[in-house]
């Protein structure tokens, strides 16, 4: 169970702050069921209601400062994601993003930045799928590590992908 005031990662919504735990008076909700009231960090004017016993959407605490620093220290040694079959590229990205594993997110960011650079060098633009997943992975990864460590997002980005850019 999470506590009010705690930051969590809630599926595709990214980092959210738990602002309340309640039995909401919302049509269609189970009055006996506890819900987290979440405010996403990127859109603070929105409130999300998530069942406390939710098992369909990945929900977890953000990493601690110590864990975040460990991930940053390991980041240069993490290899880019390898997609074996081009037809399954979207599925591979989706699986990685659903994992909510920051090390795997580093793999996808590295792979997509390398792919973007290669396409640009051959006069092509990044594909919409690649661009969407790159943005999603970078936002989730950098914002969580920045929040956990207190570092600026640009410092996080430089440490993870500085050598690739």
ZAKOLZA-482986 format. One record per residue (C-alpha): residue in three letters; z, x, y. Coordinates in nm, 2 decimals. Each point is the difference from the previous one (the first is absolute). Layout:
<pt resn="Ala" up="Z" east="X" north="Y"/>
...
# end
This chain:
<pt resn="Unk" up="0.00" east="0.00" north="0.00"/>
<pt resn="Unk" up="-0.09" east="0.13" north="0.35"/>
<pt resn="Unk" up="0.23" east="-0.03" north="0.30"/>
<pt resn="Unk" up="-0.06" east="-0.14" north="0.34"/>
<pt resn="Unk" up="-0.12" east="0.28" north="0.23"/>
<pt resn="Unk" up="-0.16" east="0.20" north="-0.28"/>
<pt resn="Unk" up="-0.36" east="0.11" north="0.01"/>
<pt resn="Unk" up="-0.21" east="-0.08" north="-0.31"/>
<pt resn="Unk" up="-0.36" east="0.02" north="-0.11"/>
<pt resn="Unk" up="-0.14" east="-0.34" north="-0.08"/>
<pt resn="Unk" up="-0.34" east="0.00" north="-0.17"/>
<pt resn="Unk" up="-0.29" east="0.02" north="0.23"/>
<pt resn="Unk" up="0.22" east="-0.09" north="0.30"/>
<pt resn="Unk" up="0.13" east="0.35" north="0.00"/>
<pt resn="Unk" up="0.33" east="0.08" north="0.16"/>
<pt resn="Unk" up="0.22" east="-0.29" north="0.08"/>
<pt resn="Unk" up="0.35" east="-0.04" north="0.13"/>
<pt resn="Unk" up="0.23" east="-0.24" north="-0.18"/>
<pt resn="Unk" up="0.13" east="-0.22" north="0.28"/>
<pt resn="Unk" up="0.17" east="-0.27" north="-0.20"/>
<pt resn="Unk" up="0.07" east="-0.12" north="-0.36"/>
<pt resn="Unk" up="0.01" east="-0.38" north="-0.01"/>
<pt resn="Unk" up="-0.09" east="-0.33" north="-0.17"/>
<pt resn="Unk" up="-0.28" east="-0.09" north="0.24"/>
<pt resn="Unk" up="-0.06" east="-0.36" north="0.10"/>
<pt resn="Unk" up="-0.37" east="0.02" north="-0.06"/>
<pt resn="Unk" up="-0.22" east="-0.27" north="-0.16"/>
<pt resn="Unk" up="-0.08" east="0.10" north="-0.36"/>
<pt resn="Unk" up="0.27" east="0.27" north="-0.03"/>
<pt resn="Unk" up="0.28" east="-0.02" north="-0.26"/>
<pt resn="Unk" up="0.32" east="-0.07" north="0.19"/>
<pt resn="Unk" up="0.20" east="0.17" north="-0.28"/>
<pt resn="Unk" up="-0.20" east="0.32" north="0.02"/>
<pt resn="Unk" up="0.09" east="0.29" north="0.24"/>
<pt resn="Unk" up="-0.27" east="0.14" north="0.22"/>
<pt resn="Unk" up="-0.03" east="0.31" north="0.20"/>
<pt resn="Unk" up="-0.11" east="-0.05" north="0.36"/>
<pt resn="Unk" up="-0.22" east="0.30" north="0.08"/>
<pt resn="Unk" up="-0.16" east="0.12" north="0.32"/>
<pt resn="Unk" up="-0.29" east="0.24" north="-0.05"/>
<pt resn="Unk" up="0.01" east="0.31" north="0.21"/>
<pt resn="Unk" up="-0.36" east="-0.02" north="0.10"/>
<pt resn="Unk" up="0.01" east="-0.36" north="0.11"/>
<pt resn="Unk" up="0.35" east="-0.07" north="0.12"/>
<pt resn="Unk" up="-0.08" east="-0.35" north="0.12"/>
<pt resn="Unk" up="-0.03" east="-0.12" north="-0.36"/>
<pt resn="Unk" up="0.26" east="-0.10" north="-0.25"/>
<pt resn="Unk" up="-0.06" east="0.00" north="-0.38"/>
<pt resn="Unk" up="0.21" east="-0.18" north="-0.26"/>
<pt resn="Unk" up="0.02" east="0.18" north="-0.33"/>
<pt resn="Unk" up="0.20" east="-0.14" north="-0.30"/>
<pt resn="Unk" up="0.29" east="0.25" north="-0.07"/>
<pt resn="Unk" up="-0.09" east="-0.03" north="-0.37"/>
<pt resn="Unk" up="-0.37" east="0.06" north="0.07"/>
<pt resn="Unk" up="-0.18" east="0.18" north="-0.29"/>
<pt resn="Unk" up="-0.36" east="-0.05" north="0.11"/>
<pt resn="Unk" up="-0.03" east="0.22" north="0.30"/>
<pt resn="Unk" up="0.12" east="0.36" north="0.00"/>
<pt resn="Unk" up="0.31" east="0.04" north="0.22"/>
<pt resn="Unk" up="0.21" east="0.31" north="0.03"/>
<pt resn="Unk" up="0.23" east="0.19" north="0.24"/>
<pt resn="Unk" up="-0.18" east="0.26" north="0.22"/>
<pt resn="Unk" up="0.06" east="0.35" north="-0.12"/>
<pt resn="Unk" up="0.30" east="0.19" north="0.13"/>
<pt resn="Unk" up="-0.04" east="0.29" north="0.24"/>
<pt resn="Unk" up="0.07" east="0.24" north="-0.28"/>
<pt resn="Unk" up="-0.27" east="-0.16" north="-0.22"/>
<pt resn="Unk" up="-0.25" east="-0.01" north="0.29"/>
<pt resn="Unk" up="0.05" east="0.37" north="0.07"/>
<pt resn="Unk" up="-0.04" east="0.09" north="-0.37"/>
<pt resn="Unk" up="-0.33" east="-0.20" north="0.00"/>
<pt resn="Unk" up="-0.12" east="0.18" north="0.31"/>
<pt resn="Unk" up="0.09" east="0.34" north="-0.15"/>
<pt resn="Unk" up="-0.20" east="-0.09" north="-0.31"/>
<pt resn="Unk" up="-0.29" east="-0.16" north="0.19"/>
<pt resn="Unk" up="-0.22" east="0.31" north="0.01"/>
<pt resn="Unk" up="0.02" east="0.04" north="-0.38"/>
<pt resn="Unk" up="-0.10" east="-0.36" north="-0.07"/>
<pt resn="Unk" up="-0.36" east="-0.03" north="-0.11"/>
<pt resn="Unk" up="-0.24" east="-0.26" north="0.14"/>
<pt resn="Unk" up="-0.06" east="-0.31" north="-0.21"/>
<pt resn="Unk" up="-0.28" east="0.03" north="-0.25"/>
<pt resn="Unk" up="-0.21" east="-0.31" north="-0.06"/>
<pt resn="Unk" up="-0.17" east="0.04" north="-0.33"/>
<pt resn="Unk" up="-0.24" east="-0.30" north="0.03"/>
<pt resn="Unk" up="-0.16" east="-0.09" north="0.34"/>
<pt resn="Unk" up="-0.02" east="-0.36" north="-0.11"/>
<pt resn="Unk" up="0.37" east="-0.01" north="-0.03"/>
<pt resn="Unk" up="0.08" east="0.17" north="0.33"/>
<pt resn="Unk" up="0.14" east="-0.32" north="0.17"/>
<pt resn="Unk" up="0.22" east="-0.07" north="-0.31"/>
<pt resn="Unk" up="0.13" east="0.36" north="0.00"/>
<pt resn="Unk" up="0.09" east="-0.03" north="0.37"/>
<pt resn="Unk" up="0.16" east="-0.34" north="-0.05"/>
<pt resn="Unk" up="0.21" east="0.13" north="-0.29"/>
<pt resn="Unk" up="0.12" east="0.30" north="0.20"/>
<pt resn="Unk" up="0.10" east="-0.22" north="0.30"/>
<pt resn="Unk" up="0.18" east="-0.25" north="-0.22"/>
<pt resn="Unk" up="0.20" east="0.28" north="-0.16"/>
<pt resn="Unk" up="0.19" east="0.05" north="0.33"/>
<pt resn="Unk" up="0.04" east="0.37" north="-0.11"/>
<pt resn="Unk" up="-0.02" east="0.23" north="0.30"/>
<pt resn="Unk" up="-0.13" east="0.29" north="-0.20"/>
<pt resn="Unk" up="-0.29" east="-0.21" north="-0.13"/>
<pt resn="Unk" up="-0.06" east="-0.12" north="0.36"/>
<pt resn="Unk" up="-0.04" east="0.37" north="0.10"/>
<pt resn="Unk" up="-0.25" east="0.04" north="-0.28"/>
<pt resn="Unk" up="-0.21" east="-0.29" north="0.13"/>
<pt resn="Unk" up="0.02" east="0.12" north="0.36"/>
<pt resn="Unk" up="-0.11" east="0.35" north="-0.10"/>
<pt resn="Unk" up="-0.28" east="-0.14" north="-0.21"/>
<pt resn="Unk" up="-0.13" east="-0.23" north="0.27"/>
<pt resn="Unk" up="0.01" east="0.26" north="0.27"/>
<pt resn="Unk" up="-0.19" east="0.24" north="-0.21"/>
<pt resn="Unk" up="-0.25" east="-0.27" north="-0.09"/>
<pt resn="Unk" up="-0.04" east="-0.10" north="0.37"/>
<pt resn="Unk" up="-0.06" east="0.36" north="0.10"/>
<pt resn="Unk" up="-0.27" east="0.04" north="-0.28"/>
<pt resn="Unk" up="-0.17" east="-0.32" north="0.11"/>
<pt resn="Unk" up="0.00" east="0.11" north="0.36"/>
<pt resn="Unk" up="-0.14" east="0.34" north="-0.08"/>
<pt resn="Unk" up="-0.29" east="-0.18" north="-0.18"/>
<pt resn="Unk" up="-0.06" east="-0.23" north="0.30"/>
<pt resn="Unk" up="0.16" east="-0.30" north="-0.15"/>
<pt resn="Unk" up="0.29" east="-0.22" north="0.11"/>
<pt resn="Unk" up="0.32" east="-0.07" north="-0.19"/>
<pt resn="Unk" up="-0.04" east="-0.32" north="-0.21"/>
<pt resn="Unk" up="0.19" east="-0.31" north="0.11"/>
<pt resn="Unk" up="0.21" east="0.01" north="-0.32"/>
<pt resn="Unk" up="0.09" east="0.36" north="0.05"/>
<pt resn="Unk" up="0.09" east="-0.06" north="0.37"/>
<pt resn="Unk" up="0.22" east="-0.30" north="-0.09"/>
<pt resn="Unk" up="0.19" east="0.18" north="-0.27"/>
<pt resn="Unk" up="0.03" east="0.32" north="0.21"/>
<pt resn="Unk" up="0.15" east="-0.20" north="0.29"/>
<pt resn="Unk" up="0.24" east="-0.19" north="-0.23"/>
<pt resn="Unk" up="0.12" east="0.32" north="-0.18"/>
<pt resn="Unk" up="0.04" east="0.20" north="0.32"/>
<pt resn="Unk" up="0.19" east="-0.28" north="0.18"/>
<pt resn="Unk" up="0.24" east="-0.05" north="-0.29"/>
<pt resn="Unk" up="0.05" east="0.36" north="-0.08"/>
<pt resn="Unk" up="0.04" east="0.14" north="0.35"/>
<pt resn="Unk" up="0.21" east="-0.28" north="0.13"/>
<pt resn="Unk" up="0.25" east="0.01" north="-0.29"/>
<pt resn="Unk" up="0.03" east="0.38" north="0.01"/>
<pt resn="Unk" up="0.04" east="-0.01" north="0.38"/>
<pt resn="Unk" up="0.27" east="-0.27" north="-0.02"/>
<pt resn="Unk" up="0.19" east="0.18" north="-0.27"/>
<pt resn="Unk" up="-0.01" east="0.34" north="0.16"/>
<pt resn="Unk" up="0.00" east="-0.08" north="0.37"/>
<pt resn="Unk" up="-0.31" east="0.22" north="0.04"/>
<pt resn="Unk" up="-0.30" east="-0.11" north="0.21"/>
<pt resn="Unk" up="-0.28" east="-0.16" north="-0.20"/>
<pt resn="Unk" up="-0.24" east="0.28" north="0.12"/>
<pt resn="Unk" up="0.23" east="0.27" north="-0.14"/>
<pt resn="Unk" up="0.00" east="-0.19" north="-0.34"/>
<pt resn="Unk" up="-0.38" east="-0.03" north="0.00"/>
<pt resn="Unk" up="-0.05" east="0.37" north="0.09"/>
<pt resn="Unk" up="0.23" east="0.12" north="-0.28"/>
<pt resn="Unk" up="-0.17" east="-0.22" north="-0.26"/>
<pt resn="Unk" up="-0.37" east="0.03" north="0.09"/>
<pt resn="Unk" up="-0.01" east="0.28" north="0.26"/>
<pt resn="Unk" up="-0.20" east="0.23" north="-0.23"/>
<pt resn="Unk" up="-0.25" east="-0.27" north="-0.09"/>
<pt resn="Unk" up="-0.10" east="-0.09" north="0.35"/>
# end
